[in-house]
Amino acid sequence: MMRPTAGNPMALEYSTKRPIVRQHRRSIDGSILGEPMSNSFFRRLLPASLMLAMMAGCSSTPDISPSLLAQHDWTLVDATDADGHLDASLQGGDKPPVLLTFQEQRLGVRNACNNMGGDYKLSTDKLEVGNLMQTMMACESELMARESAIKTRLQEPLRVQYDAATSRLTLINDAGVMVFEPVDK
C-alpha cells in the first residue's frame, strides 16, 4: 500500500502491512453479531436468566418421600381426564371422595366400591403402583365406576408433584390429573 510519508507529503512510502478490514454482521436491532460482550448480548441474556432463576425459585415440588406421603391420608379434591374435562367417574355423587393412604411401601385406596391395596415405588417425582388387591363385593354402579377409574389411573406410572404452600399432592399421567389434599389420620 502506498501512502504519503510524514515529512514529505509528495513522497510515497510503500508499506507491507495490510490494512485490517473487519466486516461485521449486524442483527435487526443494529448491534454487531459475534461480540459476546456487547450490550445486545447482555440485553438478551438478562431476561432469560431472570426467567430461569424465577422458575427455579418457584419450584413447588420439593423432594417427595414415603414419609411425606405417610404423614396424612389424602382425599381427592379434583380430577380431570386427559382432555382437561372433569372426570365425573372419580368425583361427584353423595359418596365420600376417594381416599389414598400411604404406609411404608404400601398404598391403600378407600371410598371406592371395594377397598384396594398394593405396594408402590417412589423415585424422585415418579410413583409406580404394583398390582392392587381388593375385595370383590358388588356395589351400586356409581361406586363400581369410581373403583374402575381409580384402579385404571393407578396402574399407569404417575408423575408426582407436591405443593408445600397449599399442601396439595398432584398425580399426573396420560389418563389425566388427580389432586389430593391431606386429611388427618
TISEMAR-466784 format. One record per residue: x, y negated, z negated of N, C-alpha, C, O in turn; residue in one letter. Coordinates in steps of 0.2 Angstrom, whole numbers, plus 5000, padded with zeros to 4 digits. Atoms other than C-alpha are relative to their C-alpha. Example, Ala and Ser with C-alpha at 12.3 -4.5 7.8 and 13.67 -1.06 7.14 Angstrom:
REM residues 2
500450065000506250224961500449945000500949954997A 499650065001506850054964499649954997499949894996S 
//
This chain:
REM residues 185
500450065000500050005000500449945000501049944997M 499650065000500749835004499649944996499049934997M 500350055003500449684993500649944999501249965000R 499550055001501249514990500550014994500250034989P 499650005006502749504978499949954996499649904998T 500250055005502649404963500449935001500049885000A 499750064999503949274968499949975006499949915007G 500150034994503649254986499350035003499350095005N 500649974998501849274992500050025007499650065010P 499949994993502449285010500350075001500250105006M 499649944999503549435007499550064997499250054992A 500449945002502749605006500450054996500950074998L 499749945004503149744994499650065001499050065001E 500449934998502749924998500050044993500550054990Y 500049965006502150024983499850075002499350085006S 500249934999502050214982499450024996499150074997T 500549985004500750204969499350005004499249955007K 500750014997498950244975499649974995499649984989R 500550035005497550144968499650054997499450105000P 500549955003496450234956499349985002499149925000I 500750014998494750244963499650054996499650114996V 500549965004493350304951499449995003499149935004R 500750004998491750344958499650044994499750094992Q 500449975005490350374945499350015003499149975007H 500749994999488650454947499649964995499849964989R 500450045005487350344939499350044999499050065004R 500649975001485750404931499549955002499649895004S 500550054998484050324934500049944996499849894999I 500050065005484250204919500749965002500849914998D 499450044998485950144927500650024996501150004998G 499449995004487050224914500550055004500250095009S 499549954996488650324921499950074997500050084991I 500049935002488450504920500750034999501150015002L 499349975001489850614914500449974994500949994993G 499750045005490350494900499750024993499249994991E 500349975006489950594884500049954994499549964990P 500150055005490250444873499649945002499749894998M 500450064998489150324882499449994996499250044992S 500650025003487750234874499450055002498950074998N 500549964998486550334885500050074997499550104996S 500049945002487150494879499750004993499350054991F 500250005007486850444861499249995000498850014995F 500750015000485150374865499650065002499050075000R 500349944999484650544872500150054995499650094993R 499849955005485450644859499649994993499450034990L 500350015006484750554844499350024999499150054994L 500749985001482850584846500050085000499650114996P 500049925000483250774850500250024993500050074990A 499849985007484250784834499649994995499550034990S 500550015006482950704823499550055001499250074995L 500549954999481650814830500250074997499850104993M 499849935003482650974826500149994993499950044989L 499950015007483050904809499350004996499250034991A 500650005003481250874805499750065000499350094996M 500349935000480651044811500450044995500050084992M 499749965005481951124800499849984993499750034989A 500250025007481451024785499350024999499150024993G 500849985001479551064788499950075001499350095001C 500149935000479851244789499550034995499750014989S 500549985005478351324780500150074998499750104994S 500049925002478951504779500750014996501250025000T 499449985004480251524765500050085001499650115004P 499949934999480951704764499450034996499250024990D 500649975002479451814761500350074997500650115001I 499849945003479751964749499550044997498950014996S 500549965003478752104742499849984994499249984992P 500250035007478752024725499649945001499149934997S 500450064998478051864733499350035001498850004999L 500649984998476651964741499650044994499050034993L 500349975005476352064725499849964994499449984989A 500250055005476151914714499249994999498949984994Q 500850025000474251894719499750065005500050105008H 500449974995472851984728499949955005499949895004D 500150044995472551904745499350005003499150065006W 500750004997470751854751500049975007500349925007T 500150034993470351824769499649945000499049944998L 500350065000469851644772499849985007499449945009V 500150024993469951634791500350055004500850085003D 499749954995470151754806499749985007499249975008A 500150024993470251714824500250065004500750095003T 499749954995470451834839500549975004500749915003D 499450024996471751824852499949935004500349905006A 500250064996470751684861499949944996499749884998D 500150065005470651574845499349994998499149954995G 500750005002468751614843500050034993500350084991H 500249975006468051654826499950085000499550105005L 500149934999468151844823499550024995499650034989D 500649995004466451874816500050074997499750084991A 500049935003466852064813500450004993500350044989S 499650005006468052014799499849954995499949954989L 500250065004467151864792499250005000498950045004Q 500750015000465351824788499650054996499950094993G 500449955003463951914781499949984992500349934990G 500150025007463451914762500550054996500450054990D 499549965003464852034758500649964998500849925001K 499450035001466451984749500550015005500550065009P 499550004995467951944760500550064999500550084994P 499549955000469252074765500549974995500749924994V 499550015005470552084751500650045001500550105001L 499449964999472352134753500450004993500449954990L 499650005006473352194738500750045002500750085006T 499349984998475252224739500350034993500349994988F 499649975005476252334727500750025003500850015009Q 499349984997478052404729499950045006499750105005E 500149964994477952464747499350035001499350075006Q 500749984999476052494746499649945001499649894998R 500550054998474652394754499350034999499250095000L 500749975001472852414749499549955003499749895004G 500550054997471352344758499350024997499150084996V 500749995003469652324749499549955004499749915007R 500650044997467952254754499950015007499649975010N 500249984994467852344770499550064998499350064992A 500449955002466752494771500350054995500050064990C 499649955005468052614763500649964998500949925002N 499350035002469552564753500550045004500550105005N 499449974996471152594763500649984996500749944992M 499350015002472952604758500550045004500450095007G 499449974996474652644765500649964998500649924995G 499450035001476452604765500149945005499849935010D 499950064995477152444773500849994999501150004995Y 499350025000478852374778500049935001499749915006K 499950074999479352194777500749985001501150004997L 499350034999480852114785499949935003499649925008S 499950074999481151934785499249975002498949944997T 500750034999479451874794499650055004499150035008D 500349954996478852044801499750054995500150084990K 500449955004477552154792499850065004499450055009L 500249944997477352334798499750054995499950074990E 500449955005475952444790500050075003499950085009V 500049934998476152634791499350025001498849985001G 500749974999474652754793499649984993499849994988N 500550025006473152694782499650064999499350095003L 500549955002472252824772499449974997499449914995M 500650035003470452794767499550054999499650115001Q 500549955002468952874760499550005006499649965011T 500449994994467652924773499250004998498950045000M 500750015001465952854767499749975006500049935009M 500450044995464652794779499749944997499549944991A 500250065002464152614777499549965005499449995010C 500450044996463052484784500449975006501049975005E 499650014994463552434802500549944999501049945002S 499650065001464252264796500750024997501249994999E 499349985004465552344784500450055005501050055004L 499649954995465952484797500449965005501049975007M 499750044995466352344810500649974997501149965000A 499450035003467452254797500650054999501150035000R 499549955002468352414792500450015007501050025007E 499649984994468752454810500449945003501049955005S 499650064998469352274814500649994996501149984999A 499450015004470452254799500650065001501250055001I 499549944999471252434802500349995007500950005007K 499750024994471552384820500549955000501149955003T 499550055000472352224816500750024996501250004998R 499549985004473452304803500550055003501150065001L 499649954997474052444814500549985005501050015007Q 499550034996475052324825500549964996500249934991E 499550045004476652234819499749934999499449905004P 500350075002476152064811500649964999501149974995L 499650065002477151904810499749974994499149964994R 500350025006477051844793500349934999500949915000V 499850075002477051654788499749994993499150014991Q 500350025007476851594770500249924999500749905000Y 499950075001476551404767500049994993499550004989D 499950015007477151364750499649944997499349944992A 500450065002476251194750499250024999498949994994A 500749995001474551274752499950074997499350094996T 500049935002474951454746499650045004499350095002S 500349964995474251524762500450055003501050035005R 499649954997474851684769499650015007499050035007L 500349994993474551704788500350065003500950075004T 499849944996474651864798499849995007499249985008L 500150014993474851854817500250065004500850085003I 499849964995474851974831499649995006499349945006N 500450014994474152004848499350004999498949975004D 500750005001472452034841499749934998499149924998A 500250065002472351864833500449984994500950004992G 499750035006472751764817499550024994498950014994V 500450005006472151804799500349964995501049964994M 499850045005472351684785499750024993499150034992V 500249985006472351734767500249954994500749914995F 499850045006472351634750500150054994499750104994E 499949965006472951704734499450004995499149944994P 500549995006471751764720500450034994500850074996V 499749965005472251814703499850074999499250095001D 500249935001472351994699499650014994499450074993K 
//
